[in-house]
Amino acid sequence: MRRKIPIKKVMRNLNRILAVSLLVLLSGGLYAVGEKTINIGGEAGWETVDKRIGVTELSAARPYPVLALSSATRYADEQTLDLGLSFDEEQPIDFKDRAGHYQILISPALLATEKRLARSGAGAAMFSGLPPFLENANNGPLVLVPQSGALLSSGEGIRDFSIEFWLFPMNMENGELILSWTATREDSPGDYALQRIQCTASKNRLQWLFQNFFAPPGAEATLVNISLTGITPLVPRTWSNHVIRFNADTGLLEYLVNGVPEAITYATSSGRESGQLYRAVAGREGTLMLGGRFIGMMDEFRIYGSFIGDPILRKYHQVGGRAETRVFDLGEYNSSVLRVDVNGGRITYSGEQVQNEYAGAWPFRFTDGSTLQFFIRAGDNPYQWTETPAQDTNDWRLLSFEEVLNNPEWRAFTPETELSGIRGRFVQIAVMFYPGNNNETTPYLDRLTITYQPDEPPLAPTLLTAIARDSAVDLSWRASFDADVAGYLVYYGEASGRYFGEGALLGNSPINVGKRTLVHIDGLQNGTLYYFVVVAYDRFSPLHLGAFSREVSARPLRTGQ
């Protein structure tokens, strides 16, 4: 049996539906209606992130490139850099010396690795071993010929110097030749001796030999040989940092592995700190070969004309990095940023392995403390914002985030939460990247979405009417339905669609009449036909205007006494 529904209940429900529909119509929609988004990263790419300090794109973590900390080259002493090979170029033939002091000769035996395998920056050099018939100073996998001004220029006396590089041996076989400097040096007038600096593998350790490189001062000085051997076995398929450095004032010659002294001697007559100091002099027509009979990778090979301090061992700088988007135009003044959604994760490098921990949406919680921090600023005039100074990504001494952390224009926010008070036509996002507590892991940003709601202009006033008076016109209209209407402008003129009227006592067109909906406009010319429209606005500075109302006209006329 069909149940009868009381007519009163039907009418009550119908009224509720009509009321909700009217509310949606008047308010511009429910919460989600009118929302718009800006997508950054992911499929959209990172072109809109146009300021990056210590941040780069990586392609190994997700289907599309992600933003992560950069391990780009950082120098222990930029001022005394004599040779700088980053191996970040895509092809070995493009490898270049940052200092410009050495000519580089490349053989087909040398390869370039991809970014994910490199210790620093965008790549490393891959050595595959050299056939015996190619083993000579001028035909190795990578040969460096010093030019004028180089530390190893022919016959040049050398004071302090340091040699630094990262090494990734595949097996560390005995006899593998890591580097070899070969030249000739005159030990007496007309008598020449072979000069060498060699770094070779012996029992999983590196051994250094300086043959005829040091000698007491004087024309007839006796050339000497000095050797050092590391004490810690090197682990195959693991990156390690190697530095050998010389102090000309004390004669100290020191070898470090991963920042720890492995061997110390003195280039003196006694082999200790006391005794006559020996001088270092580069031989004539010398060449430096890297990677002869070596199988593995090398990264960041450098020579300094100084006794460098502690080498930079961390993969990422401890202060992190920063990325800023460009300023986005939301299209309407006083727009509201509702929320910012982000996705990301963490990358850990371990030898040849890249461990990717995708966290998905915020929050990112990683046990090593690596994290991201987000800032936003919005307003109707971005030209009043403080410009963040541009900085050289290689000059980490200038790297400071105070512009973001202490600038009142920037406001820290938590992604995936509803934001309040972030309003304006223009918006910009800044992201801080912080490495893990051992500076060997990096958080990454996979994508970022800004959701905002434009402040739509108010609806046009309706039911505009005009009544002619003596030298005046009375205008009235129904108020705009928008709740944030701040006032109305009355436009008038003497031709349809051309509202450039002048002479009214309230002012020239347009007239700001505030929130009034009934206006008496006098000071008009009798007999002249005037045309009127009214526009609502919801902001004072700058005015945010809605659409024109319908046009009305009236002709003021003199009335009888």
Secondary structure per residue as TSV (DSSP state, phi and psi in degrees):
chain	resnum	aa	ss	phi	psi
A	1	M	-	360.0	130.7
A	2	R	-	-75.2	134.2
A	3	R	-	-83.4	134.9
A	4	K	-	-87.5	134.0
A	5	I	-	-103.3	127.4
A	6	P	-	-57.8	138.6
A	7	I	H	-62.5	-31.0
A	8	K	H	-65.1	-39.5
A	9	K	H	-66.7	-39.4
A	10	V	H	-61.9	-45.6
A	11	M	H	-65.8	-36.6
A	12	R	H	-64.1	-44.8
A	13	N	H	-64.9	-38.4
A	14	L	H	-64.2	-40.4
A	15	N	H	-63.4	-37.8
A	16	R	H	-63.5	-42.4
A	17	I	H	-63.0	-43.0
A	18	L	H	-65.2	-38.2
A	19	A	H	-65.0	-43.9
A	20	V	H	-63.3	-42.2
A	21	S	H	-62.0	-41.9
A	22	L	H	-65.1	-39.1
A	23	L	H	-61.3	-44.0
A	24	V	H	-61.5	-41.6
A	25	L	H	-64.8	-43.0
A	26	L	H	-76.7	-34.5
A	27	S	H	-89.2	-5.0
A	28	G	T	89.4	8.5
A	29	G	S	119.9	172.0
A	30	L	S	-73.9	-176.1
A	31	Y	T	-53.6	-44.0
A	32	A	T	-80.5	-15.5
A	33	V	T	-70.6	131.4
A	34	G	T	90.0	-6.2
A	35	E	-	-68.8	144.4
A	36	K	E	-132.9	162.1
A	37	T	E	-132.6	154.0
A	38	I	E	-122.4	121.3
A	39	N	E	-101.7	131.0
A	40	I	E	-127.2	135.4
A	41	G	E	80.8	-170.7
A	42	G	G	58.1	-136.0
A	43	E	G	-65.9	-26.6
A	44	A	G	-75.4	-18.2
A	45	G	-	80.4	179.3
A	46	W	S	-114.9	21.9
A	47	E	T	-62.0	-28.5
A	48	T	T	-80.4	-5.0
A	49	V	-	-95.1	89.6
A	50	D	-	-101.4	2.6
A	51	K	E	-128.6	117.6
A	52	R	E	-135.3	126.6
A	53	I	E	-124.7	112.4
A	54	G	S	71.1	21.6
A	55	V	E	-130.4	143.4
A	56	T	E	-143.9	173.9
A	57	E	E	-97.5	137.0
A	58	L	E	-120.8	142.9
A	59	S	S	-112.3	3.5
A	60	A	S	-94.7	-9.8
A	61	A	S	-91.4	-40.0
A	62	R	S	-135.4	171.7
A	63	P	S	-57.5	-29.9
A	64	Y	S	-119.4	158.2
A	65	P	-	-56.9	147.3
A	66	V	E	-116.3	162.2
A	67	L	E	-95.2	132.1
A	68	A	E	-149.4	172.7
A	69	L	E	-63.8	145.1
A	70	S	-	-94.5	139.6
A	71	S	-	-102.5	30.5
A	72	A	-	-60.2	161.5
A	73	T	-	-53.9	132.2
A	74	R	-	-131.6	133.4
A	75	Y	-	-105.0	139.8
A	76	A	S	-67.2	-32.9
A	77	D	-	-151.8	90.6
A	78	E	G	-60.8	-35.0
A	79	Q	G	-67.2	-31.9
A	80	T	G	-106.7	14.9
A	81	L	E	-63.3	121.5
A	82	D	E	-100.9	-32.4
A	83	L	E	-146.2	131.4
A	84	G	E	-138.2	107.3
A	85	L	E	-111.7	111.5
A	86	S	-	-91.2	-22.5
A	87	F	-	59.2	27.2
A	88	D	-	-86.2	-9.4
A	89	E	S	-69.5	154.3
A	90	E	S	-68.6	-34.4
A	91	Q	S	-122.0	143.5
A	92	P	G	-55.8	-33.4
A	93	I	G	-64.1	-18.2
A	94	D	G	-95.3	-0.6
A	95	F	-	-57.4	138.9
A	96	K	-	-143.7	155.6
A	97	D	-	-86.8	118.8
A	98	R	T	-59.4	-35.2
A	99	A	T	-80.8	-19.5
A	100	G	-	75.0	22.5
A	101	H	-	-98.5	-9.2
A	102	Y	E	-132.4	137.5
A	103	Q	E	-81.6	137.5
A	104	I	E	-111.5	127.6
A	105	L	E	-113.9	125.4
A	106	I	E	-115.9	136.8
A	107	S	-	-106.1	161.8
A	108	P	T	-62.2	-14.6
A	109	A	T	-73.2	-13.0
A	110	L	E	-95.3	135.5
A	111	L	E	-122.3	166.0
A	112	A	E	-114.9	138.7
A	113	T	-	-95.6	167.2
A	114	E	-	-83.0	168.1
A	115	K	G	-59.5	-38.7
A	116	R	G	-67.2	-20.3
A	117	L	G	-92.8	-16.0
A	118	A	-	-71.9	152.4
A	119	R	S	-78.2	-35.7
A	120	S	S	-144.3	141.5
A	121	G	T	72.9	-150.4
A	122	A	T	-97.3	0.9
A	123	G	-	-178.3	175.4
A	124	A	-	-146.0	166.0
A	125	A	E	-90.2	135.9
A	126	M	E	-111.8	120.0
A	127	F	E	-105.5	133.9
A	128	S	E	-111.7	13.2
A	129	G	-	89.4	150.3
A	130	L	-	-118.8	127.3
A	131	P	-	-56.7	144.6
A	132	P	G	-54.5	-37.1
A	133	F	G	-71.1	-11.3
A	134	L	G	-99.2	1.1
A	135	E	-	-80.7	86.5
A	136	N	S	-150.6	167.0
A	137	A	T	-64.9	-23.9
A	138	N	T	-104.3	4.3
A	139	N	S	-144.7	61.2
A	140	G	S	-106.7	-179.1
A	141	P	S	-62.9	-35.1
A	142	L	E	-146.2	117.1
A	143	V	E	-119.1	134.4
A	144	L	E	-115.7	126.1
A	145	V	E	-111.0	115.6
A	146	P	E	-65.4	138.4
A	147	Q	-	-105.7	178.6
A	148	S	T	-57.8	131.9
A	149	G	T	95.7	-11.3
A	150	A	-	-73.9	152.8
A	151	L	T	-60.3	-34.2
A	152	L	T	-98.6	23.1
A	153	S	-	-60.4	150.8
A	154	S	T	-55.1	125.4
A	155	G	T	74.8	6.7
A	156	E	-	-79.7	134.8
A	157	G	E	-75.8	142.5
A	158	I	E	-121.7	132.0
A	159	R	-	-93.6	-121.3
A	160	D	S	-67.2	146.0
A	161	F	E	-154.2	159.5
A	162	S	E	-144.7	143.2
A	163	I	E	-121.1	128.4
A	164	E	E	-134.8	144.0
A	165	F	E	-163.8	160.8
A	166	W	E	-103.3	140.3
A	167	L	E	-130.1	138.4
A	168	F	E	-131.3	84.5
A	169	P	E	-76.1	142.7
A	170	M	S	-78.6	-45.3
A	171	N	S	-130.9	-24.4
A	172	M	-	61.8	61.7
A	173	E	-	-78.8	148.7
A	174	N	T	-58.6	137.4
A	175	G	T	89.9	-6.0
A	176	E	-	-62.3	131.4
A	177	L	E	-99.8	114.1
A	178	I	E	-82.4	-47.4
A	179	L	E	-150.6	155.9
A	180	S	E	-151.0	120.6
A	181	W	E	-102.4	126.1
A	182	T	E	-128.7	128.6
A	183	A	E	-156.1	-176.9
A	184	T	E	-121.9	145.7
A	185	R	E	-135.1	138.1
A	186	E	E	-82.5	117.8
A	187	D	E	-96.3	-14.8
A	188	S	E	-158.4	160.5
A	189	P	T	-52.4	119.7
A	190	G	T	79.9	0.4
A	191	D	E	-118.2	122.8
A	192	Y	E	-117.1	146.0
A	193	A	E	-126.5	153.0
A	194	L	E	-72.6	132.0
A	195	Q	E	-111.4	135.8
A	196	R	E	-143.0	147.1
A	197	I	E	-124.7	121.9
A	198	Q	E	-130.0	142.0
A	199	C	E	-125.3	113.5
A	200	T	E	-128.1	161.8
A	201	A	E	-90.1	135.5
A	202	S	E	-149.1	113.7
A	203	K	T	55.4	47.9
A	204	N	T	63.5	19.2
A	205	R	E	-127.3	161.7
A	206	L	E	-97.2	137.8
A	207	Q	E	-120.4	131.6
A	208	W	E	-109.0	136.7
A	209	L	E	-129.1	125.0
A	210	F	E	-111.4	100.3
A	211	Q	E	-101.7	119.2
A	212	N	E	56.8	29.9
A	213	F	E	-97.5	-29.4
A	214	F	E	-112.5	147.7
A	215	A	E	-159.8	154.1
A	216	P	-	-64.6	156.0
A	217	P	S	-62.0	150.1
A	218	G	S	124.8	150.2
A	219	A	T	-67.9	-30.7
A	220	E	T	-109.2	35.7
A	221	A	-	-69.6	148.8
A	222	T	-	-87.7	124.5
A	223	L	-	-72.4	149.3
A	224	V	E	-129.7	162.1
A	225	N	E	-114.2	136.6
A	226	I	E	-131.9	135.3
A	227	S	E	-132.8	152.0
A	228	L	E	-140.4	145.7
A	229	T	E	-133.6	134.2
A	230	G	-	-67.7	158.6
A	231	I	S	-108.0	-16.5
A	232	T	S	-99.4	123.2
A	233	P	-	-62.3	139.7
A	234	L	-	-85.9	139.6
A	235	V	-	-88.6	121.8
A	236	P	T	-58.8	150.4
A	237	R	T	59.6	34.4
A	238	T	S	-140.5	136.3
A	239	W	-	-73.4	138.4
A	240	S	E	-141.0	148.6
A	241	N	E	-101.4	136.2
A	242	H	E	-128.8	132.0
A	243	V	E	-136.4	131.8
A	244	I	E	-124.1	130.4
A	245	R	E	-138.0	149.5
A	246	F	E	-129.9	133.3
A	247	N	E	-110.3	112.3
A	248	A	T	-70.0	-21.9
A	249	D	T	-78.1	-27.7
A	250	T	T	-115.0	-15.3
A	251	G	T	82.0	5.2
A	252	L	E	-66.4	127.6
A	253	L	E	-121.9	116.3
A	254	E	E	-130.0	139.0
A	255	Y	E	-116.1	128.0
A	256	L	E	-122.3	142.9
A	257	V	E	-122.3	122.1
A	258	N	T	53.0	38.5
A	259	G	T	81.8	-1.5
A	260	V	E	-105.5	127.3
A	261	P	E	-59.7	128.4
A	262	E	E	-108.3	-31.7
A	263	A	E	-155.6	141.1
A	264	I	E	-136.9	135.3
A	265	T	E	-147.8	178.8
A	266	Y	E	-129.9	134.2
A	267	A	S	-83.8	72.1
A	268	T	B	-136.7	169.6
A	269	S	S	-65.0	-25.7
A	270	S	S	-97.5	-12.3
A	271	G	S	76.2	4.6
A	272	R	S	-125.3	-174.4
A	273	E	S	-65.6	-30.2
A	274	S	S	-85.5	161.7
A	275	G	S	112.3	172.5
A	276	Q	-	-71.6	133.6
A	277	L	B	-74.2	140.0
A	278	Y	-	-94.8	149.2
A	279	R	E	-99.1	147.5
A	280	A	E	-102.4	128.8
A	281	V	E	-135.8	129.0
A	282	A	-	-74.2	135.9
A	283	G	-	-73.5	179.9
A	284	R	E	-88.5	145.2
A	285	E	E	50.5	43.8
A	286	G	E	-85.1	157.5
A	287	T	E	-137.1	149.4
A	288	L	E	-114.2	121.2
A	289	M	E	-109.7	135.6
A	290	L	E	-111.6	134.8
A	291	G	-	82.4	20.0
A	292	G	T	-68.5	129.4
A	293	R	T	56.2	30.3
A	294	F	-	-116.4	134.4
A	295	I	E	-116.5	114.3
A	296	G	E	154.8	-162.1
A	297	M	E	-117.5	152.0
A	298	M	E	-133.5	142.4
A	299	D	E	-141.4	149.1
A	300	E	E	51.4	62.6
A	301	F	E	-85.8	126.9
A	302	R	E	-140.9	148.8
A	303	I	E	-125.0	133.1
A	304	Y	E	-117.4	149.1
A	305	G	S	-91.6	41.1
A	306	S	S	-155.3	163.7
A	307	F	-	-89.1	95.7
A	308	I	-	-71.0	154.7
A	309	G	-	-79.5	-144.8
A	310	D	S	-62.9	129.9
A	311	P	-	-67.9	156.5
A	312	I	-	-84.7	106.8
A	313	L	-	-99.3	-26.2
A	314	R	-	-70.7	145.5
A	315	K	S	-71.6	-39.4
A	316	Y	S	-119.8	147.0
A	317	H	-	-67.1	138.8
A	318	Q	T	-64.7	-23.5
A	319	V	T	-82.9	-6.9
A	320	G	-	86.1	-151.4
A	321	G	E	-149.7	171.7
A	322	R	E	-140.1	142.0
A	323	A	E	-130.6	140.7
A	324	E	E	-129.0	137.0
A	325	T	-	-77.8	166.8
A	326	R	-	-71.4	171.9
A	327	V	-	-80.7	121.6
A	328	F	E	-93.1	136.0
A	329	D	E	-94.7	114.0
A	330	L	-	-82.0	-4.2
A	331	G	S	93.3	-27.4
A	332	E	S	-134.6	139.9
A	333	Y	T	-65.5	152.3
A	334	N	T	63.7	22.8
A	335	S	-	-66.9	156.2
A	336	S	E	-111.4	127.5
A	337	V	E	-84.7	118.5
A	338	L	E	-87.3	-41.3
A	339	R	E	-168.7	164.1
A	340	V	E	-130.1	120.2
A	341	D	E	-103.8	139.0
A	342	V	E	-134.8	153.6
A	343	N	E	-132.3	145.8
A	344	G	E	-176.3	-163.2
A	345	G	E	-173.2	-151.9
A	346	R	E	-141.8	145.4
A	347	I	E	-121.4	132.6
A	348	T	E	-122.6	130.0
A	349	Y	E	-100.3	131.5
A	350	S	E	-141.0	96.1
A	351	G	T	61.4	-123.4
A	352	E	T	-86.9	-4.2
A	353	Q	E	-96.4	139.0
A	354	V	E	-117.2	114.0
A	355	Q	E	-95.9	120.5
A	356	N	E	-111.4	120.0
A	357	E	E	-111.2	97.7
A	358	Y	E	-83.3	119.2
A	359	A	E	-91.4	-15.8
A	360	G	E	79.0	-133.3
A	361	A	E	-79.3	160.4
A	362	W	S	-62.5	145.2
A	363	P	-	-88.5	150.7
A	364	F	-	-95.7	121.4
A	365	R	-	-122.3	109.5
A	366	F	-	-119.9	141.0
A	367	T	T	-67.3	-22.1
A	368	D	T	-91.5	3.7
A	369	G	-	86.8	-3.0
A	370	S	-	-65.5	140.0
A	371	T	E	-161.9	174.2
A	372	L	E	-121.8	150.5
A	373	Q	E	-130.9	139.7
A	374	F	E	-118.8	141.2
A	375	F	E	-133.2	153.3
A	376	I	E	-142.3	148.2
A	377	R	E	-142.0	143.9
A	378	A	E	-143.8	154.8
A	379	G	E	176.8	173.9
A	380	D	S	-94.1	-3.8
A	381	N	-	-142.4	91.5
A	382	P	G	-69.2	-13.8
A	383	Y	G	-73.2	-11.4
A	384	Q	G	-89.3	-6.3
A	385	W	S	-75.0	151.2
A	386	T	-	-74.5	127.8
A	387	E	-	-77.9	129.6
A	388	T	-	-72.9	125.0
A	389	P	-	-61.1	140.6
A	390	A	-	-73.5	143.7
A	391	Q	-	-135.4	152.4
A	392	D	-	-77.5	121.3
A	393	T	T	-65.7	-15.3
A	394	N	T	-91.0	-12.6
A	395	D	-	-100.6	86.9
A	396	W	G	-74.9	-13.1
A	397	R	G	-67.6	-25.6
A	398	L	G	-90.2	-5.0
A	399	L	-	-73.4	111.6
A	400	S	-	-141.6	137.2
A	401	F	-	-104.4	17.4
A	402	E	H	-64.1	-26.4
A	403	E	H	-61.0	-32.2
A	404	V	H	-90.7	-48.8
A	405	L	H	-68.8	-33.4
A	406	N	S	-112.3	4.8
A	407	N	-	-88.4	119.7
A	408	P	T	-65.1	-16.6
A	409	E	T	-67.7	-30.5
A	410	W	-	-87.9	138.7
A	411	R	E	-124.6	123.3
A	412	A	E	-68.2	143.7
A	413	F	E	-144.8	162.1
A	414	T	-	-104.1	121.9
A	415	P	T	-60.7	161.8
A	416	E	T	66.4	13.6
A	417	T	S	-120.4	155.9
A	418	E	-	-72.3	131.9
A	419	L	-	-99.3	151.7
A	420	S	-	-135.3	144.7
A	421	G	S	78.7	6.4
A	422	I	-	-95.5	94.8
A	423	R	B	-130.1	150.7
A	424	G	S	147.4	167.5
A	425	R	S	-79.6	-25.5
A	426	F	E	-118.8	141.8
A	427	V	E	-141.9	147.8
A	428	Q	E	-142.9	142.9
A	429	I	E	-116.3	139.4
A	430	A	E	-124.5	141.8
A	431	V	E	-128.6	129.6
A	432	M	E	-99.9	133.4
A	433	F	E	-109.9	124.8
A	434	Y	E	-119.5	129.3
A	435	P	-	-75.4	172.0
A	436	G	-	-68.3	171.7
A	437	N	T	-65.2	-16.9
A	438	N	T	-102.1	5.9
A	439	N	S	59.5	26.8
A	440	E	-	-115.2	-3.0
A	441	T	E	-124.2	154.1
A	442	T	E	-131.7	135.3
A	443	P	E	-74.5	158.5
A	444	Y	E	-137.3	154.5
A	445	L	E	-109.5	119.3
A	446	D	E	-87.8	-43.0
A	447	R	E	-161.2	160.1
A	448	L	E	-144.6	131.2
A	449	T	E	-125.7	123.6
A	450	I	E	-97.3	121.4
A	451	T	E	-106.3	127.1
A	452	Y	E	-140.6	164.4
A	453	Q	E	-126.4	111.2
A	454	P	-	-61.5	142.6
A	455	D	-	-79.0	92.0
A	456	E	-	-63.4	142.7
A	457	P	-	-62.7	152.4
A	458	P	-	-65.6	155.5
A	459	L	-	-66.5	153.6
A	460	A	-	-69.3	141.7
A	461	P	-	-60.3	151.8
A	462	T	E	-119.9	168.6
A	463	L	E	55.0	41.0
A	464	L	E	-69.9	129.8
A	465	T	E	-130.5	153.5
A	466	A	E	-133.9	128.6
A	467	I	E	-119.6	123.3
A	468	A	E	-74.4	140.7
A	469	R	E	-130.2	-177.7
A	470	D	T	-74.1	111.6
A	471	S	T	59.5	23.9
A	472	A	E	-156.7	167.0
A	473	V	E	-138.9	135.1
A	474	D	E	-96.4	123.9
A	475	L	E	-111.0	143.2
A	476	S	E	-145.8	153.6
A	477	W	E	-158.1	164.1
A	478	R	E	-86.7	135.4
A	479	A	-	-60.4	150.5
A	480	S	-	-63.8	145.9
A	481	F	S	-74.0	-16.7
A	482	D	-	-65.4	136.0
A	483	A	T	-72.6	-23.7
A	484	D	T	-101.5	22.4
A	485	V	-	-62.7	129.8
A	486	A	-	-102.4	-14.8
A	487	G	E	166.1	-171.6
A	488	Y	E	-136.6	148.4
A	489	L	E	-112.6	134.3
A	490	V	E	-106.1	119.9
A	491	Y	E	-101.3	139.2
A	492	Y	E	-144.3	157.0
A	493	G	E	-169.2	176.0
A	494	E	S	-100.9	7.0
A	495	A	B	-140.5	146.7
A	496	S	T	-61.9	127.8
A	497	G	T	80.0	-0.6
A	498	R	B	-124.5	99.8
A	499	Y	-	-107.8	71.1
A	500	F	-	-118.4	35.6
A	501	G	-	-65.3	150.7
A	502	E	-	-138.1	158.3
A	503	G	-	104.6	-16.5
A	504	A	-	-65.6	145.8
A	505	L	T	-63.5	-28.5
A	506	L	T	-76.9	-12.9
A	507	G	-	129.6	171.8
A	508	N	S	-74.6	163.3
A	509	S	S	-70.5	135.2
A	510	P	S	-88.2	157.2
A	511	I	E	-106.6	125.3
A	512	N	E	-85.2	111.8
A	513	V	E	-106.3	12.3
A	514	G	E	66.5	-142.1
A	515	K	T	-92.9	7.8
A	516	R	-	-66.0	145.9
A	517	T	S	-118.2	7.0
A	518	L	E	-136.6	118.7
A	519	V	E	-134.6	133.5
A	520	H	E	-102.5	116.1
A	521	I	E	-109.4	106.5
A	522	D	E	-111.8	178.9
A	523	G	S	87.4	13.7
A	524	L	-	-90.7	162.5
A	525	Q	-	-87.3	123.4
A	526	N	T	-62.7	142.6
A	527	G	T	86.8	-9.3
A	528	T	-	-95.4	132.7
A	529	L	-	-84.6	121.8
A	530	Y	E	-109.4	146.0
A	531	Y	E	-114.9	141.1
A	532	F	E	-132.9	143.2
A	533	V	E	-138.9	158.4
A	534	V	E	-126.5	140.6
A	535	V	E	-127.4	134.3
A	536	A	E	-89.8	150.7
A	537	Y	E	-135.3	155.8
A	538	D	E	-123.2	9.0
A	539	R	E	-143.5	150.9
A	540	F	E	-89.7	-41.2
A	541	S	T	-143.9	110.1
A	542	P	T	-77.6	158.4
A	543	L	E	-63.3	132.1
A	544	H	E	-107.9	97.4
A	545	L	E	-91.5	144.5
A	546	G	-	-92.6	-162.3
A	547	A	-	-82.8	157.8
A	548	F	-	-66.2	146.2
A	549	S	-	-72.2	179.6
A	550	R	-	-67.0	152.9
A	551	E	-	-85.2	137.5
A	552	V	E	-127.4	163.9
A	553	S	E	-138.6	156.6
A	554	A	E	-159.3	149.6
A	555	R	-	-118.3	107.7
A	556	P	-	-61.4	138.9
A	557	L	-	-137.9	148.0
A	558	R	-	-74.2	136.2
A	559	T	-	-102.8	158.8
A	560	G	-	-70.2	158.5
A	561	Q	-	-78.6	360.0
